[in-house]
């Protein structure tokens, strides 16, 4: 299995199947599997979070009574300060 690692130093390409030490090869394959699973979970959480945020925005847009009025800040013109 060929993998690419990207970090601050650039990009490195490795062929895990060429690791001679079986324990290291198994450890690398386990880490690759865990990273893949975590990446899928992160993607799923981002998708779910965006869906909930969209639902919340839709509810709030339909509820004008929930709007909090923000006081307008006074804009000072630099010519008026003289």
Secondary structure, 3 states (H helix, E strand, C coil): CEEEEEECCEEEEEEHHHCCCHHHHHHHHHHHHHHHHHHHHHHHHHHHHHHHHHHHHHHHHCCHHHCCCCCCCCCCCCCCCC
